[in-house]
């Protein structure tokens, strides 16, 4: 009976290793599709939100600069 117990230890080790190997080699690319799509949307938004250097500031910024007391020369 003791010999049978010693044979069960490697059997349990092999079963455990097989379970771990199947878990470790699972398909992990499910989340990558959503992440890549989100990154593409982020990149598109960043390209749209940056004005060029030659662009005029909005009217509200121009009006604020014209009426600011710090711009008066004394």
Protein Blocks (a to p, Z undefined) as FASTA:
>chain_A
ZZmmmmmmmmmmmmmmmmmmmmmmpcfklmmmmmmmmmmmmmmmmmmmpccfkbccdfkl
mmmmmmpmklpcZZ
